[in-house]
Amino acid sequence: MRRFFTLLLIFVLFTPTMARKHGQELIDSLLLELPKMKEDTNKVTLLVQLTYHYYSTDPGKGIVYGNKALKLARDLNWKPGEAKALLNIGLSYYTKSDFDRTLDYFIKSLKIKEEIGDEKGISSALNNIGTIYWKLQNYDKALLYFRKSLARKEKINDVRGIANAINNIGAIYWQEKEYDSALVMFQRSMKKKEELRDYQGIANSMHNIGEIFSEKMNYIKAEEYFQKSIDFYKKDDDVRGIGITYGRLGNIYYKQTLDSITNLQKGKSQSLKLSKTQLLDKSIKYLLQALEYYEKVGEMYNNHQDVLILSKAYKAKGDFENSLKYFEKQVDLRDSVFNSETKTKIANLEAQRENDLKEKEIEYLKKENSLQKKITYFIAAMLVLVFVVLVVIMIFYRNKKRHSVVLESKNKIINDALLELESLNKDLAEKNQEISRSEGQLKELNATKDKFFSIIAHDLKNPLGSFRQISGLLIKEFDDLSKEDKIDFLTLMNQSAKQLYELLENLLNWARSQTGRLDYNPDRTNLAYLLENNKNLMTGPAASKNIELITDFESELFANIDSNMITTVIRNLVSNAIKFTPSGGKIFLNSSVKNNKIIIEINDTGVGIAAEDIDKLFRIDVQYSKPGTENEKGTGLGLILCKEFVEKNGGKIWVESQPGQGTSFKFTCPLAE
């Protein structure tokens, strides 16, 4: 039954845009008109029509007229005519079953249609190419081109074309035994044909749906759609379609009989609405109806296949007389089909051989003529070339000096301009770098100024104010105060004085570093001595908060440093650790050596620092200062000074901390050789 579907598909694909008329009378009338035609587009159209009317009956002549149409269209540069000629030449090769050449001509036709923007022609060409790939059993490419065709037809709202493209996609799924997908496509195609009230198309779609249900062994649904298909074929007076569909009904009833026999042999129980005899009777009934319609249209191929099934059905029923009768009829029909196909193939081969010989003869004459023309053209071209060369040499010789002077002058101007441009670009780059440096320095100076005024406004003012108030109160109330109160006041004054001294010392060091007046005198120094000395100096402040200072460092740690700067760094870091460590805590002064660097670590068990605040510690442009565990005041300037001093000595400073788990400040110094 695949044969019926194949013919249906090709009919859908190759329906031309022009109305096709059959008969030798039309061909004769076209041949009479041909000598009268001028060499214009009308003659191309007539040649294309001849090609089309010959392609199915005499494809050799179709190719001859197609090539004439193609040559004239190209001479006239008429792209639509060229595309039609290529298409019809391809159809002629299709009739000869030369699918490779067919594909070549179809693709060439497609390219021209794309070039001229013929959307409808493009969609049809894509469909045709898909069909050839289908014939070549390249189903992946066939499906690809059918889908491309569908997209184009949807773009131009070609409902009939959409229905046909969907039908062809369903055919590929059917071929690949993807029956569910095929069923969906055929149903979609049928809906489109219903919109068009295309009875022939509806009948074909219903027939295809019936075939799918038959493949899925859903014989009830298959019969339902075959019966509907017959109703629509009758509306369109399609005798051949009616006959083929009756044949399919006969086939599915015979197939059910075979399935029931197979299941019984395998020991499977089966519940059938009809008995084996009833199934065979229905099969015979429908097959006989099919034969009546086949005889009306001279259908041989499907006729001989269905006659064979009819013979088998009579045999299964036990009617051997009729079985033999139809078997002999099937043999006669099969021989007729074979002879018809053989004659067609022989005729096609003879036509192809004749056409190939003509093509080779034409090609030989063309080559011979082309060679003579090429020799003539070559001699003429050489004479012209010699003359032109002589003229050019003379002109070149006469103008050489003048051109040389002008060229040299222009080159000099260009070189001078390039040198000047290079100089300007260099100056511009230097100025841009200078502006960038100045901008960075200006930002730093603004930050430094803001920090300086902040210290003056807050950190100096508050301790001085406290000192002034306490000293004034002590003078005013001296005689009335007890000895203990006087000691408390003096202690507060002493603390304010220490804070002021520390602040002023850092401020002066920082100011000297900013103005470049801070002396940097590196020398071979024992860091262990500086650590021990600072530990001793800080023992008192640490003891006042009940904090233990613990050291763990080598007795000899020689580094190339400025001892005053590093002393300031250690003192500031230890002082900070005391400030932010609660009573009863511990502070560790450790050292290690790694990669020719001495690493000094001041680690405390204090309150720690939040992750988002760590990045603020060493920045001049960010105001960051927090009170200690006993509300000790700070400026934030000490850590900035530490960073400058450490980096001045070729080292690096960083901090590691987590809130509630203490803080570790680390810095490096270059190891002395």
MARVO-903995 format. One record per residue (C-alpha): residue number from 1; residue in one letter; x, z, y. Coordinates in steps of 0.5 Angstrom, whole numbers. Example, Ala and Ser with C-alpha at 12.3 -4.5 7.8 and 13.67 -1.06 7.14 Angstrom:
residues 2
REC   bati   marmi       X       Z       Y
REC      1       A      25      16      -9
REC      2       S      27      14      -2
***
This chain:
residues 673
REC   bati   marmi       X       Z       Y
REC      1       M       0       0       0
REC      2       R       6       0       4
REC      3       R       6      -7       5
REC      4       F      -1      -7       9
REC      5       F       2      -2      14
REC      6       T       8      -6      15
REC      7       L       4     -12      17
REC      8       L       0      -8      21
REC      9       L       6      -5      25
REC     10       I       9     -12      26
REC     11       F       3     -15      29
REC     12       V       2      -9      34
REC     13       L       9     -10      36
REC     14       F      10     -17      37
REC     15       T       3     -19      41
REC     16       P       6     -23      47
REC     17       T       3     -23      54
REC     18       M       1     -30      54
REC     19       A      -5     -32      49
REC     20       R      -3     -35      43
REC     21       K      -6     -41      41
REC     22       H      -5     -44      34
REC     23       G      -5     -51      31
REC     24       Q      -1     -57      31
REC     25       E      -5     -60      37
REC     26       L      -3     -55      42
REC     27       I       5     -56      40
REC     28       D       4     -64      41
REC     29       S       1     -63      48
REC     30       L       6     -59      50
REC     31       L      11     -64      47
REC     32       L       8     -69      51
REC     33       E       8     -65      58
REC     34       L      16     -64      57
REC     35       P      19     -70      59
REC     36       K      15     -70      65
REC     37       M      17     -64      67
REC     38       K      22     -62      73
REC     39       E      28     -58      72
REC     40       D      25     -52      75
REC     41       T      21     -45      72
REC     42       N      15     -49      70
REC     43       K      19     -53      65
REC     44       V      23     -46      63
REC     45       T      16     -43      61
REC     46       L      14     -49      57
REC     47       L      20     -49      53
REC     48       V      19     -41      52
REC     49       Q      11     -43      50
REC     50       L      14     -48      45
REC     51       T      19     -43      42
REC     52       Y      14     -38      41
REC     53       H       9     -43      38
REC     54       Y      15     -45      33
REC     55       Y      17     -38      31
REC     56       S      13     -37      25
REC     57       T      12     -44      23
REC     58       D      19     -47      24
REC     59       P      23     -42      26
REC     60       G      29     -47      27
REC     61       K      26     -51      32
REC     62       G      24     -45      35
REC     63       I      31     -43      36
REC     64       V      33     -50      39
REC     65       Y      27     -50      44
REC     66       G      29     -43      46
REC     67       N      36     -44      47
REC     68       K      34     -50      52
REC     69       A      30     -45      55
REC     70       L      35     -40      56
REC     71       K      40     -45      59
REC     72       L      35     -48      64
REC     73       A      33     -41      66
REC     74       R      41     -39      67
REC     75       D      42     -45      71
REC     76       L      36     -43      75
REC     77       N      38     -36      75
REC     78       W      31     -34      74
REC     79       K      31     -27      70
REC     80       P      24     -27      68
REC     81       G      25     -33      64
REC     82       E      31     -31      61
REC     83       A      28     -25      58
REC     84       K      23     -29      55
REC     85       A      27     -34      52
REC     86       L      32     -29      49
REC     87       L      25     -25      46
REC     88       N      22     -31      43
REC     89       I      29     -33      40
REC     90       G      30     -26      37
REC     91       L      23     -27      34
REC     92       S      25     -34      31
REC     93       Y      31     -30      28
REC     94       Y      26     -25      25
REC     95       T      22     -30      22
REC     96       K      28     -32      18
REC     97       S      29     -25      16
REC     98       D      36     -25      20
REC     99       F      35     -18      23
REC    100       D      42     -17      26
REC    101       R      41     -23      31
REC    102       T      34     -21      32
REC    103       L      37     -14      35
REC    104       D      42     -17      39
REC    105       Y      37     -22      42
REC    106       F      32     -16      43
REC    107       I      37     -12      46
REC    108       K      40     -17      51
REC    109       S      32     -19      53
REC    110       L      32     -11      55
REC    111       K      38     -11      59
REC    112       I      35     -16      64
REC    113       K      28     -13      64
REC    114       E      31      -7      66
REC    115       E      35     -10      71
REC    116       I      29     -13      74
REC    117       G      25      -7      74
REC    118       D      20     -10      69
REC    119       E      17      -3      67
REC    120       K      12      -6      62
REC    121       G      17     -11      59
REC    122       I      22      -5      58
REC    123       S      17      -1      54
REC    124       S      15      -7      50
REC    125       A      22      -9      49
REC    126       L      24      -2      47
REC    127       N      18      -2      42
REC    128       N      21      -9      39
REC    129       I      28      -6      38
REC    130       G      25       0      34
REC    131       T      21      -4      30
REC    132       I      28      -8      28
REC    133       Y      31      -1      26
REC    134       W      25       0      22
REC    135       K      26      -6      18
REC    136       L      34      -4      18
REC    137       Q      32       2      15
REC    138       N      35       6      20
REC    139       Y      29      11      22
REC    140       D      33      15      26
REC    141       K      34      10      31
REC    142       A      27       7      30
REC    143       L      24      14      32
REC    144       L      29      14      38
REC    145       Y      27       7      41
REC    146       F      19       8      39
REC    147       R      20      15      43
REC    148       K      23      11      49
REC    149       S      18       6      49
REC    150       L      12      12      49
REC    151       A      15      15      55
REC    152       R      15       8      59
REC    153       K       8       7      57
REC    154       E       6      14      59
REC    155       K       9      12      66
REC    156       I       5       6      67
REC    157       N      -1       9      64
REC    158       D      -1       3      59
REC    159       V      -7       6      54
REC    160       R      -6       1      49
REC    161       G       1       1      49
REC    162       I       1       9      48
REC    163       A      -3       8      42
REC    164       N       1       3      39
REC    165       A       7       7      40
REC    166       I       4      13      38
REC    167       N       2      10      31
REC    168       N       9       7      30
REC    169       I      12      14      31
REC    170       G       7      16      26
REC    171       A      10      11      21
REC    172       I      17      13      21
REC    173       Y      14      20      20
REC    174       W      10      17      14
REC    175       Q      16      13      12
REC    176       E      20      20      12
REC    177       K      15      23       8
REC    178       E      14      28      14
REC    179       Y       6      27      12
REC    180       D       4      33      17
REC    181       S       7      30      23
REC    182       A       5      23      21
REC    183       L      -2      26      21
REC    184       V      -2      29      28
REC    185       M       1      22      31
REC    186       F      -4      18      27
REC    187       Q     -10      22      30
REC    188       R      -7      22      37
REC    189       S      -7      14      37
REC    190       M     -14      14      34
REC    191       K     -16      18      40
REC    192       K     -13      13      45
REC    193       K     -16       7      41
REC    194       E     -23      11      42
REC    195       E     -22      11      49
REC    196       L     -21       3      49
REC    197       R     -27       2      44
REC    198       D     -22      -2      40
REC    199       Y     -26      -2      34
REC    200       Q     -20      -6      30
REC    201       G     -15       0      33
REC    202       I     -20       5      31
REC    203       A     -20       2      24
REC    204       N     -13       2      23
REC    205       S     -12       9      25
REC    206       M     -17      12      20
REC    207       H     -14       7      15
REC    208       N      -7      10      16
REC    209       I     -10      18      16
REC    210       G     -14      16      10
REC    211       E      -7      14       7
REC    212       I      -4      21       9
REC    213       F      -9      25       6
REC    214       S      -8      21       0
REC    215       E      -1      22       0
REC    216       K      -3      30       1
REC    217       M      -7      29      -5
REC    218       N     -13      31      -1
REC    219       Y     -18      26      -4
REC    220       I     -24      28      -1
REC    221       K     -21      27       6
REC    222       A     -18      21       4
REC    223       E     -25      18       2
REC    224       E     -28      20       8
REC    225       Y     -23      17      13
REC    226       F     -23      10       9
REC    227       Q     -30      10       9
REC    228       K     -30      11      17
REC    229       S     -25       5      17
REC    230       I     -29       0      13
REC    231       D     -35       2      18
REC    232       F     -30       0      24
REC    233       Y     -27      -6      20
REC    234       K     -35      -9      19
REC    235       K     -36      -8      27
REC    236       D     -30     -12      28
REC    237       D     -31     -17      22
REC    238       D     -25     -16      20
REC    239       V     -26     -18      12
REC    240       R     -18     -17      10
REC    241       G     -18     -10      13
REC    242       I     -25      -9       9
REC    243       G     -22     -11       3
REC    244       I     -16      -7       3
REC    245       T     -19      -1       5
REC    246       Y     -24      -2      -1
REC    247       G     -18      -3      -5
REC    248       R     -15       4      -3
REC    249       L     -21       7      -5
REC    250       G     -21       4     -12
REC    251       N     -14       6     -12
REC    252       I     -15      14     -10
REC    253       Y     -20      14     -16
REC    254       Y     -16      11     -21
REC    255       K     -10      16     -18
REC    256       Q     -15      22     -19
REC    257       T     -16      20     -26
REC    258       L      -9      20     -28
REC    259       D      -8      27     -25
REC    260       S     -13      30     -29
REC    261       I     -10      27     -35
REC    262       T      -3      29     -33
REC    263       N      -5      36     -32
REC    264       L      -9      36     -39
REC    265       Q      -2      34     -42
REC    266       K       1      40     -38
REC    267       G      -4      45     -41
REC    268       K      -7      46     -34
REC    269       S     -14      47     -33
REC    270       Q     -17      43     -27
REC    271       S     -24      43     -24
REC    272       L     -27      36     -22
REC    273       K     -33      35     -19
REC    274       L     -33      28     -23
REC    275       S     -32      27     -30
REC    276       K     -26      22     -32
REC    277       T     -31      17     -34
REC    278       Q     -35      17     -27
REC    279       L     -28      17     -23
REC    280       L     -26      11     -27
REC    281       D     -33       8     -25
REC    282       K     -32       9     -18
REC    283       S     -25       6     -18
REC    284       I     -28       0     -22
REC    285       K     -33      -1     -17
REC    286       Y     -29      -1     -11
REC    287       L     -24      -5     -13
REC    288       L     -29     -11     -15
REC    289       Q     -31     -10      -8
REC    290       A     -24     -11      -5
REC    291       L     -23     -17     -10
REC    292       E     -30     -20      -7
REC    293       Y     -27     -20       0
REC    294       Y     -20     -22      -2
REC    295       E     -23     -28      -4
REC    296       K     -26     -30       3
REC    297       V     -19     -30       6
REC    298       G     -15     -32       1
REC    299       E     -11     -25       1
REC    300       M      -6     -26      -5
REC    301       Y      -1     -20      -4
REC    302       N      -6     -14      -4
REC    303       N     -11     -18      -9
REC    304       H      -5     -18     -15
REC    305       Q      -4     -11     -14
REC    306       D     -11      -9     -14
REC    307       V     -13     -13     -20
REC    308       L      -7     -10     -24
REC    309       I     -10      -3     -22
REC    310       L     -17      -6     -24
REC    311       S     -14      -8     -31
REC    312       K     -11      -1     -32
REC    313       A     -18       2     -30
REC    314       Y     -22      -2     -35
REC    315       K     -16       0     -41
REC    316       A     -17       7     -39
REC    317       K     -25       7     -40
REC    318       G     -24       3     -47
REC    319       D     -26      -4     -44
REC    320       F     -21      -8     -47
REC    321       E     -24     -14     -46
REC    322       N     -24     -14     -38
REC    323       S     -18     -10     -38
REC    324       L     -15     -17     -41
REC    325       K     -19     -21     -37
REC    326       Y     -16     -18     -30
REC    327       F      -9     -17     -33
REC    328       E      -9     -25     -34
REC    329       K     -11     -26     -27
REC    330       Q      -6     -21     -24
REC    331       V      -1     -25     -28
REC    332       D      -3     -32     -25
REC    333       L      -4     -28     -18
REC    334       R       3     -25     -18
REC    335       D       6     -32     -20
REC    336       S       2     -35     -14
REC    337       V       5     -30      -9
REC    338       F      12     -31     -12
REC    339       N      12     -38     -11
REC    340       S       9     -38      -4
REC    341       E      14     -33      -2
REC    342       T      20     -37      -6
REC    343       K      18     -43      -2
REC    344       T      18     -39       4
REC    345       K      25     -37       3
REC    346       I      27     -44       1
REC    347       A      24     -47       7
REC    348       N      27     -42      12
REC    349       L      34     -42       8
REC    350       E      34     -50       9
REC    351       A      31     -49      16
REC    352       Q      37     -44      18
REC    353       R      42     -49      14
REC    354       E      40     -55      19
REC    355       N      40     -50      25
REC    356       D      47     -48      23
REC    357       L      49     -55      22
REC    358       K      46     -57      29
REC    359       E      49     -51      32
REC    360       K      56     -52      30
REC    361       E      56     -60      32
REC    362       I      53     -58      39
REC    363       E      59     -52      39
REC    364       Y      64     -58      37
REC    365       L      62     -63      42
REC    366       K      62     -57      47
REC    367       K      69     -55      46
REC    368       E      71     -62      46
REC    369       N      68     -64      52
REC    370       S      70     -57      55
REC    371       L      77     -59      53
REC    372       Q      77     -65      57
REC    373       K      74     -62      63
REC    374       K      79     -57      63
REC    375       I      85     -62      62
REC    376       T      83     -66      68
REC    377       Y      81     -59      72
REC    378       F      88     -57      70
REC    379       I      92     -63      73
REC    380       A      88     -63      79
REC    381       A      89     -55      80
REC    382       M      96     -56      79
REC    383       L      97     -62      85
REC    384       V      92     -58      90
REC    385       L      97     -51      88
REC    386       V     103     -55      89
REC    387       F     101     -58      96
REC    388       V      98     -51      98
REC    389       V     105     -47      96
REC    390       L     108     -52     100
REC    391       V     104     -51     106
REC    392       V     104     -43     105
REC    393       I     112     -44     105
REC    394       M     112     -47     112
REC    395       I     107     -43     115
REC    396       F     111     -37     112
REC    397       Y     118     -39     115
REC    398       R     115     -41     122
REC    399       N     112     -34     123
REC    400       K     117     -30     119
REC    401       K     121     -28     125
REC    402       R     115     -26     129
REC    403       H     111     -22     124
REC    404       S     118     -18     123
REC    405       V     119     -16     130
REC    406       V     111     -14     131
REC    407       L     111     -11     124
REC    408       E     118      -7     126
REC    409       S     115      -5     133
REC    410       K     108      -2     129
REC    411       N     112       2     124
REC    412       K     116       5     130
REC    413       I     110       7     133
REC    414       I     107      10     127
REC    415       N     113      13     125
REC    416       D     113      17     132
REC    417       A     106      19     131
REC    418       L     107      22     124
REC    419       L     113      26     127
REC    420       E     109      28     133
REC    421       L     103      30     128
REC    422       E     107      33     123
REC    423       S     110      38     129
REC    424       L     103      39     132
REC    425       N     101      41     125
REC    426       K     107      46     124
REC    427       D     106      49     131
REC    428       L      99      50     129
REC    429       A     100      53     122
REC    430       E     105      58     126
REC    431       K     100      60     131
REC    432       N      95      61     126
REC    433       Q      99      66     122
REC    434       E     101      69     128
REC    435       I      94      70     130
REC    436       S      92      73     123
REC    437       R      98      78     123
REC    438       S      96      80     130
REC    439       E      89      81     128
REC    440       G      91      85     122
REC    441       Q      95      89     127
REC    442       L      90      90     132
REC    443       K      85      93     127
REC    444       E      90      98     124
REC    445       L      92     100     131
REC    446       N      84     101     133
REC    447       A      84     105     126
REC    448       T      90     109     128
REC    449       K      87     110     135
REC    450       D      80     112     133
REC    451       K      84     117     128
REC    452       F      88     120     133
REC    453       F      82     121     138
REC    454       S      78     124     132
REC    455       I      84     129     131
REC    456       I      85     131     138
REC    457       A      77     132     139
REC    458       H      76     136     133
REC    459       D      82     138     129
REC    460       L      86     141     135
REC    461       K      80     143     139
REC    462       N      77     148     134
REC    463       P      83     152     132
REC    464       L      85     152     139
REC    465       G      78     155     141
REC    466       S      78     160     136
REC    467       F      85     162     138
REC    468       R      83     163     145
REC    469       Q      77     167     143
REC    470       I      80     171     139
REC    471       S      86     173     143
REC    472       G      81     174     149
REC    473       L      77     179     146
REC    474       L      83     182     143
REC    475       I      86     183     150
REC    476       K      79     185     153
REC    477       E      77     190     148
REC    478       F      84     192     146
REC    479       D      83     200     147
REC    480       D      77     200     144
REC    481       L      79     197     138
REC    482       S      81     201     131
REC    483       K      88     199     128
REC    484       E      85     196     123
REC    485       D      80     191     127
REC    486       K      87     189     131
REC    487       I      90     188     125
REC    488       D      84     183     123
REC    489       F      84     180     129
REC    490       L      92     178     129
REC    491       T      91     176     122
REC    492       L      86     171     124
REC    493       M      90     169     130
REC    494       N      96     168     125
REC    495       Q      92     163     121
REC    496       S      90     159     127
REC    497       A      97     159     129
REC    498       K      99     156     122
REC    499       Q      94     151     122
REC    500       L      96     149     128
REC    501       Y     103     148     127
REC    502       E     102     145     120
REC    503       L      97     140     124
REC    504       L     102     139     130
REC    505       E     108     138     125
REC    506       N     104     132     121
REC    507       L     101     129     127
REC    508       L     108     129     130
REC    509       N     111     126     124
REC    510       W     105     121     123
REC    511       A     106     119     131
REC    512       R     113     118     130
REC    513       S     112     113     124
REC    514       Q     107     109     127
REC    515       T     112     108     133
REC    516       G     118     107     129
REC    517       R     121     113     132
REC    518       L     122     116     125
REC    519       D     129     116     122
REC    520       Y     129     114     115
REC    521       N     136     117     112
REC    522       P     136     116     104
REC    523       D     141     119     100
REC    524       R     142     122      93
REC    525       T     138     128      93
REC    526       N     136     133      87
REC    527       L     128     133      87
REC    528       A     128     139      83
REC    529       Y     131     143      89
REC    530       L     126     140      93
REC    531       L     120     142      88
REC    532       E     123     149      87
REC    533       N     124     150      94
REC    534       N     117     148      96
REC    535       K     114     152      90
REC    536       N     118     158      93
REC    537       L     115     157     100
REC    538       M     108     156      97
REC    539       T     108     162      93
REC    540       G     105     166      99
REC    541       P      99     162     100
REC    542       A      98     161      93
REC    543       A      98     168      92
REC    544       S      93     170      97
REC    545       K      88     166      93
REC    546       N      90     169      86
REC    547       I      93     162      84
REC    548       E      99     161      80
REC    549       L     104     156      81
REC    550       I     107     153      74
REC    551       T     113     148      74
REC    552       D     116     144      69
REC    553       F     121     139      71
REC    554       E     129     138      69
REC    555       S     134     142      73
REC    556       E     137     135      75
REC    557       L     133     129      78
REC    558       F     137     125      83
REC    559       A     133     120      87
REC    560       N     135     115      93
REC    561       I     130     118      98
REC    562       D     130     121     105
REC    563       S     129     129     103
REC    564       N     125     131     109
REC    565       M     120     126     108
REC    566       I     119     127     101
REC    567       T     119     135     102
REC    568       T     113     133     107
REC    569       V     110     130     101
REC    570       I     111     135      96
REC    571       R     109     141     101
REC    572       N     102     137     103
REC    573       L     100     135      96
REC    574       V     101     143      94
REC    575       S      98     145     100
REC    576       N      92     141      99
REC    577       A      92     143      91
REC    578       I      92     151      94
REC    579       K      86     149      99
REC    580       F      81     146      93
REC    581       T      83     151      88
REC    582       P      79     157      87
REC    583       S      81     164      86
REC    584       G      84     165      79
REC    585       G      86     157      78
REC    586       K      93     154      77
REC    587       I      97     149      80
REC    588       F     102     145      76
REC    589       L     109     142      79
REC    590       N     111     137      73
REC    591       S     116     131      73
REC    592       S     118     125      68
REC    593       V     122     119      68
REC    594       K     120     112      66
REC    595       N     122     105      68
REC    596       N     128     108      73
REC    597       K     123     111      76
REC    598       I     122     119      77
REC    599       I     114     121      77
REC    600       I     112     127      81
REC    601       E     106     130      79
REC    602       I     102     136      82
REC    603       N      96     138      78
REC    604       D      91     143      79
REC    605       T      85     146      76
REC    606       G      80     145      82
REC    607       V      74     142      84
REC    608       G      76     135      83
REC    609       I      74     129      87
REC    610       A      68     124      86
REC    611       A      70     117      84
REC    612       E      67     114      90
REC    613       D      71     118      95
REC    614       I      78     117      91
REC    615       D      78     110      95
REC    616       K      78     114     102
REC    617       L      83     118     101
REC    618       F      89     114     103
REC    619       R      85     110     109
REC    620       I      86     111     116
REC    621       D      80     107     118
REC    622       V      75     112     114
REC    623       Q      74     119     116
REC    624       Y      74     123     110
REC    625       S      76     131     110
REC    626       K      72     136     106
REC    627       P      73     144     107
REC    628       G      77     148     101
REC    629       T      74     153      96
REC    630       E      75     158     102
REC    631       N      72     154     107
REC    632       E      79     152     109
REC    633       K      80     146     114
REC    634       G      83     140     114
REC    635       T      84     133     117
REC    636       G      85     128     112
REC    637       L      92     126     116
REC    638       G      96     129     111
REC    639       L      95     124     105
REC    640       I      95     118     110
REC    641       L     102     121     112
REC    642       C     104     122     104
REC    643       K     102     115     103
REC    644       E     107     112     108
REC    645       F     113     117     107
REC    646       V     112     115      99
REC    647       E     112     108     100
REC    648       K     117     108     106
REC    649       N     122     111     100
REC    650       G     120     105      95
REC    651       G     115     109      91
REC    652       K     108     109      90
REC    653       I     102     114      90
REC    654       W      96     115      87
REC    655       V      90     120      84
REC    656       E      87     122      78
REC    657       S      81     126      78
REC    658       Q      74     128      76
REC    659       P      69     133      79
REC    660       G      69     140      76
REC    661       Q      76     138      72
REC    662       G      81     138      77
REC    663       T      86     133      81
REC    664       S      92     130      79
REC    665       F      96     127      85
REC    666       K     102     123      83
REC    667       F     108     119      86
REC    668       T     114     116      84
REC    669       C     121     115      87
REC    670       P     127     111      85
REC    671       L     132     114      80
REC    672       A     139     114      83
REC    673       E     144     111      79
***
